[in-house]
Amino acid sequence: MNTIRFKTQAGTLRILIDDIDLVEIARKAESASLEAENSRKLAGSYSGRDLFDAPTMLDLLLGRGMREPIVDGGGGVPLLRCECGCPGCWDLVANIDVAQDTVRWSGFRQPHRPAWRYDGMVFEFEREQYDAALARLSNTLRPGFGS
């Protein structure tokens, strides 16, 4: 099982999986696809989600509410935004499946580059650890949310 942690840094929400920033995980995965395009500088061109988005993200990460519409129409959760911060510009999107004992993130995709592969980017978290990480984040963002 993987572990997840959320932190706020410079006005953004950062996601750490097994203590590695999701931006770095994506950069590594995208680098292989970018070698073929000879444009490695695009790999990992993400920032975290703006803290303004964080309350909505809490609901989405718990499987509550509607999935945000995205460019490819796939209805996933945009976990990372473009470095410019504009929604839909260059989001990294994934499917989040919340079960009783586990939460699974899979189906990572870059809607503007459908040929890019995200091999190995499947994460499964124990539900209890996942919920505790979200509760810590929610208490930071809006006290009383998870109560």
Backbone as ProteinMPNN parsed JSONL, in Angstrom:
{"seq_chain_A": "MNTIRFKTQAGTLRILIDDIDLVEIARKAESASLEAENSRKLAGSYSGRDLFDAPTMLDLLLGRGMREPIVDGGGGVPLLRCECGCPGCWDLVANIDVAQDTVRWSGFRQPHRPAWRYDGMVFEFEREQYDAALARLSNTLRPGFGS", "coords_chain_A": {"N_chain_A": [[0.843, -1.188, 0.0], [0.367, 2.262, -0.657], [1.31, 5.455, 0.803], [-0.187, 8.578, 1.642], [0.114, 12.096, 1.748], [-0.69, 15.459, 2.422], [0.271, 18.784, 1.824], [0.572, 22.289, 2.394], [1.998, 24.823, 0.472], [3.482, 27.769, -0.428], [1.005, 28.911, -1.261], [-0.181, 26.813, -2.6], [-1.632, 23.523, -2.886], [0.019, 20.669, -2.168], [0.652, 17.321, -3.121], [1.819, 14.431, -1.702], [3.084, 11.306, -2.311], [4.043, 8.425, -0.847], [5.973, 10.007, 0.329], [7.0, 11.461, -1.817], [6.737, 14.142, -4.015], [3.889, 14.554, -6.04], [4.201, 15.955, -8.422], [6.87, 15.426, -9.088], [6.759, 12.657, -9.434], [5.068, 12.523, -11.66], [6.672, 13.907, -13.499], [8.8, 12.134, -13.862], [7.449, 9.915, -14.978], [6.417, 11.076, -17.321], [8.689, 11.765, -18.721], [9.699, 9.627, -20.259], [7.819, 9.43, -22.344], [8.227, 11.898, -23.485], [10.804, 11.843, -24.481], [10.594, 10.641, -26.948], [9.279, 12.657, -28.327], [11.162, 14.574, -28.278], [11.059, 16.721, -26.476], [11.631, 17.204, -23.697], [11.427, 19.197, -21.764], [8.798, 19.736, -21.16], [7.954, 17.811, -19.396], [6.455, 17.156, -16.324], [5.42, 19.735, -15.949], [3.869, 21.125, -13.93], [1.957, 22.564, -11.24], [0.942, 22.468, -7.808], [-2.485, 22.241, -6.716], [-4.262, 25.299, -6.484], [-4.711, 26.866, -3.346], [-7.187, 28.013, -3.04], [-8.834, 26.276, -4.405], [-8.829, 24.109, -2.735], [-10.924, 23.361, -0.762], [-12.943, 22.299, -2.481], [-11.453, 20.282, -3.65], [-11.107, 18.577, -1.456], [-13.63, 17.364, -1.178], [-13.798, 16.062, -3.696], [-11.619, 14.305, -3.543], [-12.55, 12.573, -1.675], [-14.464, 11.257, -3.015], [-16.884, 12.504, -3.185], [-19.485, 14.452, -4.588], [-19.619, 15.927, -7.885], [-17.475, 14.938, -10.525], [-14.968, 17.0, -11.891], [-15.489, 18.599, -15.02], [-13.404, 17.852, -17.771], [-10.939, 18.496, -20.312], [-10.775, 16.247, -22.084], [-13.202, 15.061, -21.69], [-13.391, 12.923, -20.008], [-13.998, 12.997, -17.306], [-12.439, 12.883, -14.876], [-10.44, 13.53, -11.922], [-8.762, 16.495, -11.696], [-5.665, 16.522, -10.538], [-3.314, 17.933, -10.492], [-2.387, 21.19, -11.545], [-1.553, 23.234, -14.393], [1.56, 24.996, -14.559], [0.91, 27.65, -14.865], [-1.467, 27.866, -13.536], [-4.046, 27.947, -14.536], [-7.229, 26.494, -14.822], [-7.769, 23.524, -16.677], [-5.832, 24.095, -18.546], [-3.391, 22.596, -18.555], [-3.77, 20.149, -17.107], [-3.086, 17.433, -14.882], [-4.718, 14.477, -14.746], [-6.69, 12.052, -12.993], [-8.374, 8.96, -12.204], [-10.322, 8.412, -9.324], [-11.086, 6.028, -7.065], [-13.081, 5.253, -4.445], [-13.315, 3.017, -1.911], [-14.593, 0.882, 0.727], [-12.395, 0.069, 2.355], [-10.137, 0.88, 1.007], [-8.515, 3.318, -1.142], [-8.14, 4.084, -4.466], [-6.025, 5.365, -6.921], [-5.875, 5.795, -10.317], [-5.54, 5.453, -13.914], [-4.205, 7.731, -14.866], [-3.755, 10.679, -16.781], [-2.898, 13.008, -19.36], [-4.764, 15.298, -20.724], [-4.205, 16.861, -23.0], [-2.23, 15.514, -24.274], [-2.82, 12.719, -25.306], [-1.406, 10.411, -26.027], [0.637, 10.057, -24.247], [2.143, 8.043, -21.744], [1.536, 6.622, -18.567], [2.78, 4.594, -17.098], [2.945, 2.482, -14.317], [1.898, 4.344, -12.588], [-0.171, 3.857, -10.542], [-1.882, 3.986, -7.64], [-2.55, 2.821, -4.411], [-4.227, 3.267, -1.442], [-4.556, 2.776, 2.074], [-7.694, 3.128, 3.427], [-8.137, 4.248, 5.968], [-5.71, 5.601, 6.566], [-5.639, 7.396, 4.437], [-8.016, 8.898, 4.858], [-7.297, 10.063, 7.298], [-5.157, 11.698, 6.526], [-6.517, 13.494, 4.847], [-8.244, 14.601, 6.74], [-6.446, 15.978, 8.396], [-5.588, 17.894, 6.553], [-8.039, 19.166, 5.982], [-8.642, 20.3, 8.449], [-6.674, 22.199, 8.582], [-7.391, 23.872, 6.473], [-10.154, 24.486, 6.683], [-11.412, 24.535, 9.578], [-13.275, 22.088, 11.379], [-14.511, 20.89, 9.208], [-14.262, 18.088, 8.65], [-15.568, 16.997, 10.795]], "CA_chain_A": [[0.0, 0.0, 0.0], [1.044, 3.553, -0.666], [0.871, 6.419, 1.797], [-0.449, 9.894, 1.061], [0.204, 13.233, 2.65], [-0.973, 16.727, 1.77], [0.84, 19.936, 2.514], [0.382, 23.567, 1.718], [3.289, 25.465, 0.243], [3.451, 28.916, -1.349], [-0.335, 29.106, -1.802], [-0.659, 25.659, -3.346], [-1.821, 22.243, -2.226], [0.956, 19.68, -2.695], [0.293, 15.938, -2.828], [2.996, 13.583, -1.572], [2.793, 9.877, -2.284], [5.246, 7.784, -0.312], [6.863, 11.143, 0.602], [7.512, 12.054, -3.064], [5.761, 15.074, -4.583], [3.234, 14.035, -7.244], [4.804, 16.624, -9.581], [8.091, 14.68, -9.43], [6.337, 11.348, -9.941], [4.576, 12.758, -13.019], [7.82, 14.276, -14.342], [9.526, 10.904, -14.195], [6.617, 9.118, -15.883], [6.27, 11.758, -18.609], [9.979, 11.884, -19.403], [9.827, 8.578, -21.277], [7.001, 9.813, -23.499], [8.769, 13.111, -24.083], [12.025, 11.55, -25.227], [10.182, 10.383, -28.331], [8.903, 13.938, -28.926], [12.313, 15.468, -28.142], [10.607, 17.93, -25.784], [11.658, 16.812, -22.284], [11.15, 20.299, -20.841], [7.38, 19.723, -20.79], [7.703, 16.814, -18.353], [6.214, 17.66, -14.979], [5.152, 21.189, -15.96], [2.68, 21.272, -13.096], [2.037, 23.063, -9.869], [-0.143, 21.879, -7.043], [-3.746, 22.966, -6.853], [-4.342, 26.539, -5.727], [-5.423, 26.652, -2.08], [-8.568, 28.422, -3.244], [-9.528, 25.069, -4.858], [-8.668, 23.017, -1.781], [-12.173, 22.803, -0.217], [-13.562, 21.457, -3.516], [-10.612, 19.098, -3.786], [-11.386, 17.665, -0.348], [-14.818, 16.582, -1.545], [-13.473, 15.197, -4.831], [-10.703, 13.263, -3.104], [-13.334, 11.618, -0.895], [-15.473, 10.655, -3.872], [-18.151, 13.219, -3.039], [-19.738, 15.49, -5.576], [-19.385, 15.653, -9.301], [-16.125, 15.069, -11.04], [-14.841, 18.206, -12.693], [-15.362, 18.328, -16.446], [-12.057, 18.101, -18.252], [-10.84, 18.681, -21.756], [-11.046, 15.036, -22.856], [-14.533, 14.569, -21.401], [-13.298, 11.694, -19.245], [-14.57, 13.164, -15.982], [-11.568, 12.513, -13.772], [-10.11, 14.585, -10.973], [-7.492, 17.165, -11.992], [-4.883, 16.541, -9.304], [-2.303, 18.975, -10.637], [-2.66, 22.224, -12.543], [-0.437, 23.788, -15.143], [2.345, 25.975, -13.809], [0.247, 28.961, -14.935], [-2.573, 27.838, -12.597], [-5.355, 28.034, -15.203], [-7.925, 25.209, -14.946], [-7.92, 22.987, -18.011], [-4.708, 24.436, -19.415], [-2.423, 21.498, -18.637], [-4.039, 19.4, -15.885], [-2.844, 15.999, -14.772], [-6.018, 13.965, -14.326], [-6.726, 10.637, -12.625], [-9.609, 8.42, -11.646], [-10.221, 8.099, -7.905], [-12.12, 5.076, -6.655], [-13.117, 5.172, -2.993], [-14.003, 1.829, -1.405], [-14.699, 0.877, 2.181], [-11.097, -0.085, 3.017], [-9.036, 1.391, 0.19], [-8.734, 4.355, -2.147], [-7.24, 3.771, -5.581], [-5.825, 6.37, -7.967], [-5.407, 5.133, -11.536], [-5.986, 6.102, -15.148], [-3.602, 9.055, -15.019], [-3.694, 11.122, -18.176], [-2.697, 14.412, -19.714], [-5.746, 15.418, -21.805], [-3.651, 17.478, -24.207], [-1.276, 14.573, -24.848], [-3.409, 11.406, -25.021], [-0.481, 9.306, -26.289], [1.587, 9.902, -23.15], [1.871, 6.88, -20.903], [1.802, 6.787, -17.139], [3.0, 3.248, -16.58], [3.354, 2.425, -12.919], [1.213, 5.342, -11.758], [-1.389, 3.344, -9.901], [-1.612, 4.093, -6.211], [-3.624, 2.326, -3.56], [-4.032, 3.736, -0.077], [-5.486, 2.289, 3.089], [-8.719, 4.16, 3.617], [-7.957, 4.917, 7.256], [-4.584, 6.53, 6.448], [-6.082, 8.409, 3.468], [-8.969, 9.778, 5.539], [-6.578, 10.83, 8.319], [-4.411, 12.749, 5.826], [-7.492, 14.502, 4.429], [-8.748, 15.29, 7.931], [-5.429, 16.957, 8.784], [-5.655, 18.98, 5.578], [-9.282, 19.926, 6.137], [-8.533, 21.101, 9.666], [-5.813, 23.331, 8.246], [-8.08, 24.751, 5.524], [-11.45, 24.936, 7.203], [-11.647, 23.786, 10.809], [-14.616, 21.551, 11.581], [-15.045, 20.281, 7.989], [-14.344, 16.63, 8.725], [-16.192, 16.573, 12.059]], "C_chain_A": [[0.883, 1.244, 0.0], [0.567, 4.39, 0.51], [0.693, 7.764, 1.105], [-0.36, 10.949, 2.153], [-0.051, 14.478, 1.82], [-0.277, 17.826, 2.546], [0.557, 21.182, 1.7], [1.741, 24.25, 1.641], [3.106, 26.564, -0.79], [2.09, 29.057, -2.039], [-0.88, 27.95, -2.612], [-0.798, 24.442, -2.445], [-0.901, 21.239, -2.914], [0.518, 18.302, -2.241], [1.583, 15.129, -2.8], [2.554, 12.138, -1.443], [4.087, 9.174, -1.913], [6.362, 8.821, -0.137], [7.545, 11.723, -0.631], [6.401, 12.912, -3.66], [5.199, 14.489, -5.883], [3.774, 14.698, -8.509], [6.048, 15.86, -10.03], [7.768, 13.3, -9.982], [5.871, 11.486, -11.384], [5.73, 13.089, -13.96], [8.58, 13.035, -14.788], [8.743, 10.06, -15.203], [6.541, 9.755, -17.271], [7.568, 11.836, -19.399], [10.156, 10.844, -20.509], [9.03, 8.928, -22.527], [7.61, 11.004, -24.229], [10.067, 12.884, -24.829], [11.694, 11.322, -26.69], [9.825, 11.673, -29.056], [10.057, 14.939, -28.931], [11.91, 16.801, -27.488], [10.52, 17.673, -24.282], [11.286, 17.942, -21.337], [9.686, 20.363, -20.423], [7.091, 18.785, -19.62], [7.54, 17.485, -16.997], [5.961, 19.153, -14.897], [3.871, 21.506, -15.189], [3.006, 22.04, -11.829], [0.971, 22.297, -9.106], [-1.42, 22.657, -7.332], [-3.684, 24.213, -5.987], [-5.131, 26.28, -4.453], [-6.874, 27.101, -2.146], [-9.427, 27.22, -3.649], [-9.597, 23.979, -3.795], [-9.981, 22.508, -1.182], [-12.913, 21.915, -1.222], [-12.779, 20.169, -3.674], [-10.868, 18.101, -2.665], [-12.581, 16.776, -0.667], [-14.505, 15.599, -2.674], [-12.578, 14.035, -4.413], [-11.389, 12.218, -2.236], [-14.434, 10.958, -1.723], [-16.83, 11.299, -3.754], [-18.277, 14.255, -4.136], [-19.403, 15.043, -6.984], [-17.91, 15.75, -9.612], [-16.086, 16.316, -11.906], [-14.797, 17.835, -14.172], [-13.934, 18.652, -16.881], [-12.05, 18.107, -19.761], [-11.204, 17.434, -22.545], [-12.416, 14.439, -22.575], [-14.553, 13.333, -20.538], [-13.801, 11.788, -17.825], [-13.723, 12.661, -14.841], [-11.377, 13.68, -12.831], [-8.775, 15.204, -11.39], [-6.698, 17.331, -10.693], [-3.822, 17.625, -9.318], [-2.73, 19.932, -11.735], [-1.379, 22.569, -13.28], [0.315, 24.771, -14.254], [1.703, 27.357, -13.823], [-0.954, 29.036, -13.993], [-3.956, 27.875, -13.218], [-6.005, 26.657, -15.318], [-8.06, 24.799, -16.407], [-6.763, 23.251, -18.943], [-3.791, 23.239, -19.617], [-2.562, 20.662, -17.37], [-3.54, 17.965, -15.991], [-4.084, 15.428, -14.09], [-5.901, 12.488, -13.974], [-8.133, 10.255, -12.19], [-9.352, 8.106, -10.176], [-11.414, 7.221, -7.533], [-12.016, 4.881, -5.148], [-13.951, 3.965, -2.597], [-14.004, 1.881, 0.119], [-13.326, 0.866, 2.853], [-9.926, 0.521, 2.258], [-9.492, 2.554, -0.684], [-7.689, 4.111, -3.225], [-7.219, 4.931, -6.576], [-5.228, 5.658, -9.171], [-5.864, 5.937, -12.746], [-5.431, 7.507, -15.308], [-3.511, 9.4, -16.496], [-3.462, 12.623, -18.256], [-3.613, 14.636, -20.919], [-5.213, 16.024, -23.095], [-2.637, 16.582, -24.914], [-1.77, 13.146, -24.593], [-2.466, 10.225, -25.265], [0.516, 9.093, -25.151], [1.148, 8.761, -22.251], [2.28, 7.176, -19.464], [1.943, 5.423, -16.481], [3.493, 3.317, -15.137], [2.67, 3.44, -12.021], [-0.176, 4.846, -11.375], [-1.061, 3.314, -8.422], [-2.816, 3.602, -5.434], [-3.274, 2.647, -2.113], [-5.004, 3.024, 0.853], [-6.444, 3.426, 3.398], [-8.514, 4.936, 4.918], [-6.829, 5.953, 7.186], [-4.947, 7.691, 5.523], [-7.021, 9.422, 4.132], [-8.278, 10.639, 6.595], [-5.78, 11.967, 7.672], [-5.349, 13.861, 5.357], [-8.056, 15.275, 5.617], [-7.744, 16.335, 8.411], [-5.456, 18.152, 7.845], [-6.905, 19.819, 5.79], [-9.251, 20.792, 7.39], [-7.65, 22.316, 9.457], [-6.579, 24.354, 7.421], [-9.376, 25.325, 6.056], [-11.804, 24.082, 8.415], [-13.104, 23.341, 10.943], [-15.19, 20.85, 10.368], [-15.259, 18.795, 8.137], [-15.068, 16.124, 9.959], [-17.576, 16.018, 11.851]], "O_chain_A": [[1.974, 1.27, 0.569], [-0.447, 4.082, 1.137], [1.348, 8.048, 0.102], [-0.71, 10.717, 3.31], [0.328, 14.542, 0.65], [-0.239, 17.803, 3.776], [0.334, 21.129, 0.491], [2.518, 24.257, 2.595], [2.63, 26.314, -1.897], [2.021, 29.293, -3.246], [-1.927, 28.078, -3.246], [-0.169, 24.346, -1.391], [-1.034, 20.992, -4.112], [0.063, 18.13, -1.11], [2.35, 15.14, -3.763], [1.752, 11.793, -0.576], [5.102, 9.318, -2.595], [7.531, 8.551, -0.415], [8.562, 12.405, -0.508], [5.263, 12.462, -3.794], [5.949, 13.991, -6.722], [3.803, 14.067, -9.566], [6.255, 15.668, -11.228], [8.436, 12.827, -10.901], [6.228, 10.673, -12.236], [5.766, 12.606, -15.092], [8.955, 12.909, -15.954], [9.314, 9.552, -16.168], [6.593, 9.053, -18.281], [7.541, 11.961, -20.624], [10.699, 11.148, -21.572], [9.512, 8.743, -23.645], [7.517, 11.102, -25.453], [10.404, 13.658, -25.725], [12.432, 11.76, -27.573], [10.038, 11.784, -30.263], [9.948, 16.018, -29.513], [12.365, 17.868, -27.901], [9.476, 17.891, -23.665], [10.868, 17.678, -20.209], [9.369, 20.994, -19.415], [6.086, 18.951, -18.929], [8.382, 18.28, -16.577], [6.257, 19.775, -13.876], [2.923, 22.076, -15.729], [4.159, 22.147, -11.411], [0.185, 21.559, -9.701], [-1.417, 23.615, -8.105], [-3.123, 24.192, -4.891], [-6.121, 25.548, -4.478], [-7.705, 26.614, -1.38], [-10.602, 27.144, -3.288], [-10.354, 23.02, -3.946], [-10.149, 21.292, -1.096], [-13.456, 20.879, -0.839], [-13.359, 19.092, -3.816], [-10.849, 16.894, -2.903], [-12.535, 15.566, -0.446], [-14.902, 14.435, -2.613], [-12.76, 12.91, -4.877], [-10.881, 11.108, -2.074], [-15.24, 10.191, -1.195], [-17.831, 10.717, -4.172], [-17.289, 14.859, -4.557], [-18.961, 13.918, -7.216], [-17.189, 16.555, -9.023], [-17.064, 16.645, -12.576], [-14.142, 16.862, -14.544], [-13.336, 19.617, -16.405], [-13.042, 17.763, -20.404], [-11.872, 17.535, -23.574], [-12.767, 13.413, -23.158], [-15.613, 12.739, -20.34], [-14.016, 10.759, -17.185], [-14.256, 12.058, -13.909], [-12.067, 14.695, -12.93], [-7.762, 14.506, -11.432], [-7.024, 18.174, -9.858], [-3.472, 18.173, -8.272], [-3.35, 19.536, -12.721], [-0.276, 22.238, -12.845], [-0.249, 25.311, -13.302], [1.919, 28.152, -12.909], [-1.42, 30.13, -13.676], [-4.951, 27.838, -12.494], [-5.392, 25.737, -15.86], [-8.417, 25.608, -17.264], [-6.713, 22.684, -20.035], [-3.451, 22.909, -20.754], [-1.589, 20.48, -16.638], [-3.571, 17.363, -17.064], [-4.449, 15.846, -12.992], [-5.114, 11.758, -14.576], [-8.96, 11.105, -11.858], [-8.29, 7.594, -9.823], [-12.573, 7.613, -7.667], [-11.001, 4.408, -4.638], [-15.141, 3.892, -2.903], [-13.475, 2.817, 0.719], [-13.117, 1.587, 3.829], [-8.836, 0.659, 2.812], [-10.683, 2.747, -0.928], [-6.504, 3.95, -2.934], [-8.265, 5.411, -7.012], [-4.198, 4.994, -9.059], [-6.501, 6.981, -12.604], [-6.116, 8.386, -15.831], [-3.232, 8.55, -17.342], [-3.787, 13.383, -17.343], [-3.281, 14.212, -22.026], [-5.725, 15.725, -24.174], [-2.233, 16.873, -26.04], [-1.205, 12.439, -23.758], [-2.714, 9.135, -24.75], [1.173, 8.054, -25.097], [-0.041, 8.538, -22.026], [3.248, 7.891, -19.205], [1.321, 5.134, -15.459], [4.358, 4.125, -14.8], [2.848, 3.399, -10.804], [-1.198, 5.358, -11.832], [-0.084, 2.694, -8.002], [-3.958, 3.927, -5.758], [-2.184, 2.341, -1.631], [-6.131, 2.708, 0.471], [-6.022, 4.563, 3.606], [-8.7, 6.153, 4.951], [-6.981, 7.065, 7.693], [-4.598, 8.839, 5.799], [-6.849, 10.633, 3.992], [-8.626, 11.806, 6.771], [-5.733, 13.073, 8.209], [-5.011, 15.04, 5.46], [-8.316, 16.473, 5.51], [-8.128, 17.442, 8.787], [-5.357, 19.296, 8.29], [-6.839, 21.049, 5.78], [-9.78, 21.903, 7.387], [-7.857, 23.353, 10.088], [-6.442, 25.559, 7.635], [-9.655, 26.513, 5.894], [-12.425, 23.028, 8.28], [-14.033, 24.099, 10.663], [-16.265, 20.258, 10.469], [-16.324, 18.284, 7.789], [-15.167, 14.912, 10.148], [-18.232, 15.619, 12.813]]}, "name": "protein", "num_of_chains": 1, "seq": "MNTIRFKTQAGTLRILIDDIDLVEIARKAESASLEAENSRKLAGSYSGRDLFDAPTMLDLLLGRGMREPIVDGGGGVPLLRCECGCPGCWDLVANIDVAQDTVRWSGFRQPHRPAWRYDGMVFEFEREQYDAALARLSNTLRPGFGS"}
